[in-house]
Amino acid sequence: MSTWRTLGIVAAVALVGGVATLVAGAVTGMQGDEILHLVGALVPAAAVTVAAAGAAGPLLARASLRLRFVAIGVLAAVVAMANLVVLAMQMFVSDHDASLVLVLLLYAVGAGVAAALVVARRSDAAVRALERTARRLGRGDLDARVGAIEGGAELEVLGGSLDEMAERLQLAHRREAEAERMRRDLITTISHDLRTPLASLRAMVEAIDERVVEDAPSLRRYAVEMRRSVHQLGSMVDDLFELTQLDAGAIEAETSRARLDDVVTSALAAVELTAREKGLRLVPELGAAADASCSPRVERVLQNLLTNAVRHTPADGTVRIEAHRAEGRLRVAVQDSGEGIASEDLARVFDPFFRADRARSGPGAGLGLALAKRIVEALGGRIVAESPSEAGARFAFDLPA
């Protein structure tokens, strides 16, 4: 606030006070000459008040809260004393009455200063707590909190805002640390998983190039293995690319929709060959939910869940897809008859790059379930993993219908 604006406010307050004094004098029976005398006394008093306020502003600009409160109390008493002196000089009050009022004003000064010190002490303590917390946060101590303070409503709101900011900073720092950990895991895991198909490709290419293998059956077998390695590399790259898109918030409000039975049919087609080779039964049970509308991205979720189920279900097993609508949501589940997942691993199966025990290990970078979870959550749903020891593994997710 500028100095001129401050002086304007003080002058307005003094003017209102002067008018109220004149009205009070008229009500108490003061006559015209007395009113004029009172005006003559009020004008210099108002001038002194404005001048004192104007001088106090720059002098107290860098003062502490305690000194400011004391100065306000003293200033009010000094203005009252000056007014008393003017009234005595104009003979509105007797010398005896003026002396008595002066003594009372001196007592009021002491009481006002004491009250200002008590109030300022709490405010000063609150401000110092805010300062300490801000300095600790500035040094990187994100556990610093202001806590409860008694400095008035404004300072309490400021303290609450500072604590809320610290909570958000701490959460952002944790997310950043988690992202950095995932980045390191990504480099380590992908480097390891890429090494196997690349080494296989290099060995077979070198064998063909150096004419170590020349007969048609061996070349045919090498071509099949090379194609499988290339497919594995492509799947890893696709998963990484889509996972990065999801982390960047690529899924936004979608307008395209698909029927659930079409999505399930496409997802089943992607794993049908592998399932047939293992002698697995793929059983869709959609019921009345077959014509439900869903995002086309659900196909990728189901494909990843089915790939995982087919991979870990022994020969002659069954992989079942169930779906139904309830309470305004579409619920879908993929159930296999494999060996299941250990209870201690259930909470981590959706972590990127997580590998469970040997019963659930296999090719890939460990991104399929993590990618499925990110897609489901981006679509406003949730996904869970269950594994009763006698019934294989069950992955269920639900979406807004």
MOTA-V901691 format. One line per field, one symbol per residue. ss: DSSP state (~ for helix, > for strand, _ for the rest). burial: I if it has 24 or more other ideal C-beta (glycine too) atoms within 12 Angstrom, else O. A space follows every 50 residues. Layout:
ss=???
burial=???
This chain:
ss=__~~~~~~~~~~~~~~~~~~~~~~~~~____~~~~~~~~~~~~~~~~~~~ ~~~~~~~~~_____~~~~~~~~~~~~~~~~~~~~~~~~~_____~~~~~~ ~~~~~~~~~~~~~~~~~~~~~~~~~~~~~~~~~~~~~~____________ __~~~~~~~~~~~~~~~~~~~~~~~~~~~~~~~~~~~~~~~~~~~~~~~~ ~~~~~~~~~______~~~~~~~~~~~~~~~~~~~~~~~~~~~~~~~~___ _______>>~~~~~~~~~~~~~~~~~~~__>>>>>_~~~~~_>>___~~~ ~~~~~~~~~~~______>>>>>>>>>__>>>>>>>>______~~~~~~__ _______~~~_______~~~~~~~~~~~___>>>>>_______>>>>>>> _
burial=OOOOOOIOOIOOOIOOOIOOIIOOIOOOOOOOOOIOOIOOIIOOIIIIII OIIIOIIOOOOOOOIIOIIIIIIIIIIIIIIIIIIIIOOOOIOOOOOIOO IIOOIOOIIOOIIOOIIOIIOOIIIIIOIIIOIIOOIOOOOOOIIIOOIO IOOOIOOIIOOIIOOIOOIOOOOOOOOOOOOIOOIIOOIIOOIIOOIOOI IOOIOOOOOOOOOOOOOOOOOIOOOIOOIOOIIOIIOOIIOIIOOIIOOO IOOOOOOIOIIOIIOIIIOIIOOIIOOIOIOIOIOIOOIIOIOIIIIIII IIIIIIIIIIIIIOOOIIIIIIIOIOOOOIIIIIIIIIIIIOOOOIOOII IIIIIIOOOIOIIIIIIIIIIIIIIIIIIOIOIIIOIOOOOIIIIIIIIO I
